[in-house]
Structures are given as C-alpha cells and as structure tokens.
Amino acid sequence: MNKPEKYNNTDKDMFFEKAAKVFSSGMVDMIKSQGFCFLENKREGAYVSDTDGISYIDCYTSEATYNLGRRNPKLAACLKKAIHETDQGNFVMLSEEKALLARKISEFIPGPLECVLYGVTRGESMEAACKLARGFTERPELVTVDGGSYGDGGFAISLSARNDKKDFGELIPAVKIVPFGDINAAKASIGSKTAAFILEPVQAENGCREANSEYLRQLRSLCDKSGAKLIFDESQTGFGRTGKKFAFENAGIYPDILVIGEAITGGMFPMTAMVFTKELKNLFDVHPLIHLCTFGGHDIGCRVAMTALDEYEYVKPWENADVMGRRLINDLKGIVSEYKDGKISVSGKGLLISMSFASENSAREFCNQAVKNGVLLKQGKVDGRSVVMRPVLTISETEIDMLLNGVKKALKGME
C-alpha cells in the first residue's frame, strides 16, 4: 500500500488513538506533551518533515544517532545495494562483512581497543560489557556514578538513574553508585571486589554534565592499581559528537571497554558494539558463548557500518561539531541572558548541548514552543529540567542561524 503524501488531522488523531491502544497510552501522552503531535515523513540532512510538509531542524536525532545527517544518501545507497546481494547471515558463523568491519572499527577508534562484540541496542552492549568485566576479573562489584543513563537492559537499569527502578523488583546485586566527579568517593568504592567502574564521559540526559579530564585520569589510575576495568559508554558522545572522535580523547587515557552506539551506521540500520582490549578477549577465547545476539553483526548492517566509517573519516564531522558547537553554545548563552534574566543555563561540548530551565514544566513548555517554531527538541531523561540539543554533525552555518531563530521565538512564546 502506498503511503499518502499528506494526512489530515483526523488521520493523525486516528494514528495516535490506535497507538494508545496497542502500544502505551502513557507513551502517547508523553509524546504529545512534548509537542511531538505529528508523524515523521521526509528526512534529509539536518531536517525532518511531517506529513503536512512542515520542516523541522532535528535536534533530537534519535538520541545522537544521525550524526551524518538524516537519511544520508551514501548510507541509503549502500543499504539498497546490500539487500539485493546478501542477508543477515547466520549469527554464530563468521563472514567477510563481520571480519572487515571489526578491522575498520579497531582502526577507527584510538588506542588499544582492538576487539569487538556486535549488538543491536545500547543496553544490550552494556549488558555484554558488564558480563565481560565480571567474568574476566571474577569479581562481583560494579561501581558507577549518579546521574547516568545506559539503556534498558537489566544491568543498564541497575546502573542508571531512573525514578522507576523500584517497579522492577530486585535489580542486579553488588552495584555501587557514587557521586559524579568525586574522586575520593570513587577511591573509597573501588576495591579488591570491584570488577569495573562505569560512566559516560558526558551525561547527555543529565544536563550534559561533563567529567573533567583530571577526574578521568585518576579513575584510570585507580582501576589500574586495583585490577578493576574502566568502562566508558559513548553511545551519545561517540563518532564526533563532542568535537573529537570520542570524548575520552580529551583526557588522554583509554578505557578497557567502550560501548559505542547506533551512530555507527548513521541511523540507517540498527547496530551497536562493545569494543575492548586483547587482554579481555581471553575470556571469550575460553567462554565463546557467554553473550550471543541473534542480529549482532548482521552482514547487511556490517556493510552499512563500513560505509559509515568511511564517510566519518572522509567528512571528519567532529571538526564541524567543534566549530559549530562553540558558536552555538556562545550564541545560546547570549540569547538566554537576554530573555530570561539568567534563569536558564547553557552547557555542553561540541554539538551535545543542554539548556537547563527552572522546572520540568518550563522545559516541557520550551520543547512545545520550539516545535511550533521549527526546532525538534526533547527533555533530558535523567534531568527533566534540561532540554538536550544534538543536531546532525554536518549542520551548516545557515541551519545554525535557523535553529537559533527558532530558540529565540520559542523563548518569546513562553513569556
């Protein structure tokens, strides 16, 4: 059935009503409350258009997935060709695609992270990372920081800051949560039973709170002394988002395990990965079946990811993210000081930026006003007072101007 070019309001209402019946009425209410009362239609570069033909600058990008632009033409062409030539492959068997992508990933990521385990979702790769750290060290404890967000698996929920954790009953045992950025608390928590220390270098969903380089270097040293492994989750900060290929490069140290997100395929096909050192691979050599994923490392996805990595190396979007991010943060700070008497703050790194409001209601109202003025934004999942801005990394000066104009109008609309 061909999709109609345009839907009237009755059609859209019908879609939302059906979604409330078969998915979740709470989810539909949440979507509407943030101004997402439309259906995505065309997607191109920095933009997404709805079924009425209205365009928005996409600053949600499915949580920093579309780093190379919505519906990147090279990735779309690769996917189209791949589906005529191959399929997912048998997931326990080797393939040329799996092997070539693993080599490309090890060449793309700085440092001694040479081994790969493919996944489909962020939470799934975090599950694998925790299992690897516990299995290799033969230690039970995992230490993380407050304010984190790591996905929706059992380990990920146990590590994350979520108000609904109590709804799931008993979670993963031996998980310690310490204050973010407090090196003394980290030192007191890491001991002979610690398998790993886990954090995001920048907490996208928590006001884009950034771990400073000295803190990360001291964590590296503490883990080395104790035998614990250092795990970074760069699902949202990786592939150029903060102005470097990966945020950990700013500190001049390397993790033992790195979780990389859906941006590995530029959002064209579902894939994530856990990347780790040769030392840790010894566990998989002895226990090859401790973590399997039916669609992890599917051959079609591997082809798209390889094309994406070539495009990342060619475009170097981290350079644009650094330049545009500096300008965007500076201009946003000027705007909020003019409109709200300093009640709104701006923080972030590269093109991962947070605007923090006095309340969750104010942040929600801003998102609604922003949509009305052509900018798609979403509140932070951990800190609901924050609104996260993560446009495509290839965004132009002209599009930044349009984004800033939309922000100005949105703030004006709140007065």
C-alpha distance (Angstrom), angle and dihedral (degrees) to the residues before:
residue distance angle dihedral
M1 . . .
N2 3.79 . .
K3 3.80 115.5 .
P4 3.82 112.4 -120.6
E5 3.78 113.9 -115.7
K6 3.80 93.0 -129.1
Y7 3.78 135.7 24.0
N8 3.77 124.0 -156.6
N9 3.78 121.4 -133.4
T10 3.80 91.5 -96.0
D11 3.81 90.2 56.1
K12 3.81 91.7 49.9
D13 3.79 91.9 47.1
M14 3.81 88.4 51.8
F15 3.82 90.9 52.8
F16 3.80 92.1 50.7
E17 3.82 91.8 46.1
K18 3.80 91.3 52.0
A19 3.80 91.2 45.7
A20 3.80 89.8 53.4
K21 3.81 89.5 53.1
V22 3.80 99.5 46.9
F23 3.82 104.8 27.0
S24 3.80 115.1 24.2
S25 3.79 131.3 -48.5
G26 3.79 88.0 -152.8
M27 3.79 91.2 55.7
V28 3.80 91.6 49.6
D29 3.82 90.7 49.1
M30 3.81 90.1 49.9
I31 3.81 92.2 49.1
K32 3.79 91.6 50.5
S33 3.81 92.9 45.2
Q34 3.80 89.9 60.9
G35 3.79 93.5 50.0
F36 3.81 98.1 -101.5
C37 3.82 92.6 132.4
F38 3.79 94.4 139.7
L39 3.78 141.7 74.5
E40 3.79 119.7 -111.3
N41 3.78 112.9 -119.3
K42 3.80 124.0 157.2
R43 3.80 119.9 23.8
E44 3.80 125.2 -168.2
G45 3.80 132.9 155.5
A46 3.79 110.1 -45.9
Y47 3.80 93.3 -9.0
V48 3.77 142.2 82.0
S49 3.82 121.1 -172.2
D50 3.78 127.6 -154.7
T51 3.79 126.9 -134.8
D52 3.82 90.2 -91.5
G53 3.80 89.8 59.4
I54 3.82 95.0 -107.8
S55 3.82 112.7 144.9
Y56 3.79 126.4 -143.4
I57 3.79 131.6 -172.6
D58 3.79 100.4 -118.2
C59 3.81 107.6 -130.2
Y60 3.81 92.5 159.8
T61 3.84 97.5 58.5
S62 3.80 91.5 177.3
E63 3.81 89.7 -66.9
A64 3.81 98.6 -45.0
T65 3.78 97.3 -41.2
Y66 3.82 101.5 123.5
N67 3.79 97.2 61.4
L68 3.82 92.1 147.0
G69 3.81 94.8 47.9
R70 3.79 134.6 -83.1
R71 3.80 111.2 -59.0
N72 3.79 94.1 -4.4
P73 3.85 104.8 -149.3
K74 3.83 95.7 -136.7
L75 3.79 91.8 51.4
A76 3.81 91.6 45.4
A77 3.82 90.7 51.2
C78 3.81 91.2 48.8
L79 3.81 91.6 50.8
K80 3.81 92.2 47.6
K81 3.81 91.1 51.7
A82 3.79 93.6 44.2
I83 3.81 95.4 54.7
H84 3.81 89.2 56.7
E85 3.81 92.6 50.5
T86 3.81 108.4 35.3
D87 3.80 146.2 1.7
Q88 3.81 137.0 -142.2
G89 3.78 94.1 -64.0
N90 3.79 126.3 -140.9
F91 3.77 102.0 -58.8
V92 3.80 98.6 -140.1
M93 3.81 93.1 48.1
L94 3.78 127.8 83.9
S95 3.79 122.0 -114.0
E96 3.77 137.8 -178.1
E97 3.81 89.5 -112.6
K98 3.82 93.8 54.6
A99 3.80 92.5 48.3
L100 3.80 96.8 45.4
L101 3.80 93.4 47.6
A102 3.82 91.4 49.8
R103 3.80 89.5 54.4
K104 3.81 92.0 47.7
I105 3.82 91.9 49.8
S106 3.81 92.1 50.6
E107 3.81 89.7 50.2
F108 3.82 92.9 45.9
I109 3.81 97.9 50.1
P110 3.84 116.0 69.3
G111 3.78 120.9 -122.6
P112 3.80 135.3 18.1
L113 3.83 96.3 -35.6
E114 3.80 96.3 122.3
C115 3.82 105.0 144.2
V116 3.80 128.4 75.2
L117 3.79 141.2 -160.4
Y118 3.80 114.2 -173.3
G119 3.80 125.0 -139.1
V120 3.78 139.8 168.2
T121 3.80 104.2 -133.0
R122 3.79 136.0 33.5
G123 3.78 93.9 -118.0
E124 3.78 91.2 51.2
S125 3.80 92.6 54.4
M126 3.81 89.7 47.8
E127 3.81 88.8 52.8
A128 3.79 89.2 54.1
A129 3.81 92.0 47.3
C130 3.81 92.6 53.5
K131 3.80 92.3 46.3
L132 3.80 91.0 49.5
A133 3.82 93.5 49.7
R134 3.80 93.4 47.0
G135 3.78 93.8 43.7
F136 3.78 96.0 47.0
T137 3.80 97.0 44.8
E138 3.82 94.3 35.8
R139 3.80 86.2 -138.4
P140 3.84 126.2 127.1
E141 3.80 106.5 -148.6
L142 3.77 128.6 94.4
V143 3.81 120.3 -171.5
T144 3.77 123.9 -161.6
V145 3.80 139.1 161.1
D146 3.77 130.2 -105.3
G147 3.80 119.8 -97.3
G148 3.81 96.7 36.0
S149 3.81 128.9 141.2
Y150 3.80 118.8 -162.0
G151 3.80 107.8 160.8
D152 3.79 136.0 -91.0
G153 3.81 109.0 -63.6
G154 3.81 123.3 108.7
F155 3.80 95.7 -95.7
A156 3.81 91.4 39.4
I157 3.81 93.7 52.9
S158 3.80 90.9 47.1
L159 3.80 90.6 53.2
S160 3.82 97.2 41.4
A161 3.80 130.8 87.0
R162 3.82 103.1 -116.7
N163 3.77 132.9 151.6
D164 3.81 91.8 -144.4
K165 3.83 98.2 57.0
K166 3.81 90.9 107.2
D167 3.82 89.5 60.7
F168 3.81 92.1 69.2
G169 3.79 99.2 58.1
E170 3.78 119.9 -135.6
L171 3.79 111.7 7.3
I172 3.82 131.7 -162.7
P173 3.84 108.5 -44.7
A174 3.81 126.1 -129.1
V175 3.81 95.5 36.1
K176 3.81 114.7 143.2
I177 3.79 122.4 -165.3
V178 3.83 118.3 -160.0
P179 3.82 132.1 -178.8
F180 3.80 113.8 -78.2
G181 3.79 113.7 -106.7
D182 3.83 94.7 8.7
I183 3.80 104.6 125.8
N184 3.83 93.0 -176.7
A185 3.81 90.3 56.1
A186 3.79 89.4 48.3
K187 3.81 91.3 49.3
A188 3.81 91.4 50.6
S189 3.81 91.9 49.3
I190 3.81 100.3 47.8
G191 3.80 113.3 83.2
S192 3.76 145.8 136.1
K193 3.83 91.5 -60.9
T194 3.82 95.5 50.8
A195 3.78 114.9 113.4
A196 3.80 97.2 179.8
F197 3.79 147.5 -11.2
I198 3.81 110.2 -135.9
L199 3.80 131.1 -165.8
E200 3.78 147.1 136.4
P201 3.83 111.7 -113.3
V202 3.82 86.6 -139.1
Q203 3.82 119.5 24.3
A204 3.80 100.2 -140.6
E205 3.80 95.0 -177.1
N206 3.78 93.6 47.3
G207 3.79 104.3 60.8
C208 3.82 92.3 -68.1
R209 3.81 89.5 -77.6
E210 3.81 107.7 -172.3
A211 3.79 127.7 -148.6
N212 3.79 108.0 -133.6
S213 3.79 120.1 -122.4
E214 3.80 95.7 -112.8
Y215 3.82 90.9 53.8
L216 3.80 91.1 51.7
R217 3.81 92.3 47.2
Q218 3.80 91.2 51.2
L219 3.80 90.6 48.3
R220 3.79 88.1 53.1
S221 3.79 90.1 52.2
L222 3.83 93.5 47.0
C223 3.81 91.4 50.8
D224 3.81 92.0 48.1
K225 3.81 91.9 51.6
S226 3.81 94.6 47.1
G227 3.80 99.5 38.7
A228 3.81 92.0 -117.9
K229 3.80 119.4 138.1
L230 3.80 123.6 -119.4
I231 3.82 114.7 -133.5
F232 3.80 123.2 -169.4
D233 3.79 122.0 -168.4
E234 3.82 107.2 -151.3
S235 3.80 97.2 166.6
Q236 3.79 90.8 128.3
T237 3.81 101.5 23.1
G238 3.80 98.5 46.7
F239 3.79 131.5 96.6
G240 3.80 95.0 40.0
R241 3.81 102.4 -48.0
T242 3.85 96.0 131.1
G243 3.81 97.8 39.0
K244 3.82 95.8 -87.1
K245 3.79 128.6 72.9
F246 3.81 86.0 -105.6
A247 3.80 129.6 7.0
F248 3.82 93.8 -126.8
E249 3.82 89.1 69.3
N250 3.81 88.9 75.1
A251 3.82 89.7 66.9
G252 3.81 96.1 47.2
I253 3.81 93.1 -127.8
Y254 3.80 134.9 103.2
P255 3.80 130.7 -134.3
D256 3.80 121.7 -131.5
I257 3.79 90.6 -130.1
L258 3.80 127.4 25.2
V259 3.80 124.8 -167.4
I260 3.81 111.0 -152.2
G261 3.79 123.0 -167.4
E262 3.76 144.6 -139.3
A263 3.82 92.6 -69.5
I264 3.81 86.3 83.3
T265 3.82 87.1 86.7
G266 3.81 95.2 30.2
G267 3.80 88.8 -115.1
M268 3.80 93.7 -64.7
F269 3.81 95.6 112.6
P270 3.81 132.1 11.3
M271 3.79 112.2 -97.8
T272 3.81 140.1 131.7
A273 3.80 131.6 167.3
M274 3.77 145.7 -156.7
V275 3.79 113.0 -137.2
F276 3.81 121.5 -164.6
T277 3.78 146.3 163.1
K278 3.81 128.1 -82.6
E279 3.80 89.6 -112.7
L280 3.81 91.1 62.2
K281 3.79 92.0 47.0
N282 3.80 87.5 74.1
L283 3.80 88.5 80.1
F284 3.81 91.9 57.1
D285 3.81 90.2 46.2
V286 3.80 89.3 60.7
H287 3.83 97.6 31.9
P288 3.82 106.5 31.4
L289 3.79 95.7 167.1
I290 3.80 102.5 50.8
H291 3.80 92.3 108.0
L292 3.81 123.8 23.1
C293 3.79 128.8 171.9
T294 3.81 120.9 -166.5
F295 3.79 93.5 -147.8
G296 3.80 98.7 25.9
G297 3.78 110.1 124.4
H298 3.79 94.7 6.0
D299 3.79 110.2 -178.6
I300 3.81 95.8 -122.4
G301 3.79 91.3 50.8
C302 3.81 91.6 46.8
R303 3.80 90.4 55.9
V304 3.81 91.8 50.6
A305 3.82 91.4 46.6
M306 3.81 91.7 51.1
T307 3.81 90.2 52.5
A308 3.81 89.6 47.2
L309 3.82 92.1 51.9
D310 3.82 89.8 50.3
E311 3.80 88.6 50.9
Y312 3.81 92.0 47.9
E313 3.81 90.4 53.1
Y314 3.83 91.9 45.9
V315 3.82 98.3 45.1
K316 3.82 97.4 32.6
P317 3.84 90.8 -156.1
W318 3.81 90.8 -176.0
E319 3.81 87.8 75.2
N320 3.81 91.7 56.4
A321 3.81 90.5 42.5
D322 3.80 89.9 56.0
V323 3.82 94.9 48.5
M324 3.80 97.6 39.9
G325 3.78 92.3 40.9
R326 3.80 92.6 55.5
R327 3.79 90.6 49.6
L328 3.81 93.9 44.7
I329 3.81 94.4 49.2
N330 3.80 91.9 46.7
D331 3.83 93.8 48.1
L332 3.81 93.2 44.1
K333 3.80 90.6 53.2
G334 3.80 88.7 52.9
I335 3.80 91.8 49.1
V336 3.81 97.6 48.3
S337 3.80 92.4 47.4
E338 3.79 88.6 55.2
Y339 3.80 98.2 46.2
K340 3.79 107.5 34.7
D341 3.80 109.1 27.0
G342 3.79 94.0 -113.8
K343 3.82 94.8 -54.1
I344 3.79 90.7 121.4
S345 3.79 121.9 61.6
V346 3.79 130.7 -161.2
S347 3.80 125.8 -149.8
G348 3.77 139.8 154.4
K349 3.76 145.3 97.7
G350 3.81 128.8 -98.5
L351 3.78 109.2 -28.0
L352 3.81 94.8 -21.9
I353 3.79 101.6 94.6
S354 3.79 135.5 162.6
M355 3.78 130.2 -157.0
S356 3.81 108.7 -160.7
F357 3.82 120.3 -155.7
A358 3.79 133.1 -166.1
S359 3.82 93.3 -104.6
E360 3.80 143.0 8.5
N361 3.80 89.2 -109.9
S362 3.80 91.3 56.1
A363 3.81 90.8 49.0
R364 3.81 90.7 49.3
E365 3.80 91.8 48.7
F366 3.79 90.1 50.4
C367 3.81 90.7 53.0
N368 3.80 89.7 51.7
Q369 3.78 92.5 49.0
A370 3.80 91.4 45.9
V371 3.81 91.9 55.1
K372 3.80 89.7 50.9
N373 3.80 87.3 54.5
G374 3.78 98.0 47.6
V375 3.82 103.5 -92.8
L376 3.81 122.7 113.4
L377 3.83 111.3 -147.9
K378 3.79 137.1 158.0
Q379 3.80 136.0 -155.9
G380 3.78 119.6 -109.6
K381 3.81 114.0 -95.1
V382 3.82 94.4 -138.4
D383 3.81 100.7 33.8
G384 3.80 107.0 34.1
R385 3.80 90.4 -170.9
S386 3.79 88.7 68.6
V387 3.79 127.9 80.6
V388 3.79 114.1 -154.6
M389 3.81 120.3 -141.1
R390 3.82 114.2 -163.0
P391 3.83 111.2 153.2
V392 3.79 123.8 175.2
L393 3.81 111.2 -69.7
T394 3.80 91.8 -124.4
I395 3.81 93.0 62.3
S396 3.82 114.0 142.2
E397 3.81 132.5 -133.5
T398 3.80 89.7 -106.7
E399 3.80 91.4 52.3
I400 3.81 90.4 48.3
D401 3.82 87.5 54.3
M402 3.82 89.7 52.3
L403 3.79 91.3 47.1
L404 3.80 92.2 51.2
N405 3.80 90.9 47.0
G406 3.82 89.2 52.8
V407 3.81 90.4 50.3
K408 3.80 91.2 50.8
K409 3.80 91.9 50.9
A410 3.81 91.8 45.6
L411 3.80 91.8 53.6
K412 3.78 90.3 45.8
G413 3.80 89.1 52.0
M414 3.82 90.1 56.9
E415 3.80 93.4 58.3
